[in-house]
Amino acid sequence: MTTISAKGQVILPSAIRKRRGWGAGTRLEVEETPEGVLLKLAPIFAAAQPNDVFGSLPPRGASKTLEEMDTGVLAEARRRHARD
């Protein structure tokens, strides 16, 4: 059992915090459900779609041709297959 403080804070039992690995500063999402309130770890980064981040990294080196990319993919597939 726990109590809500005047500031709206709730103290979670230490056994739960330890099992979950939730230390001081852990960010949690609070979700209201029909059964009550659900606490879960907040994602480290906000969800993003590929178009949101495409082109955000600077290019490194010269661009590859389609043939060079195909050769690289084939070489990696062969390397992984040989390992199995």
Summary of the structure (lengths in Angstrom):
residues: 84
radius of gyration: 23.7
end to end distance: 52.3
largest distance: 65.7
contacts: 104
relative contact order: 0.07
helix: 35%
strand: 17%
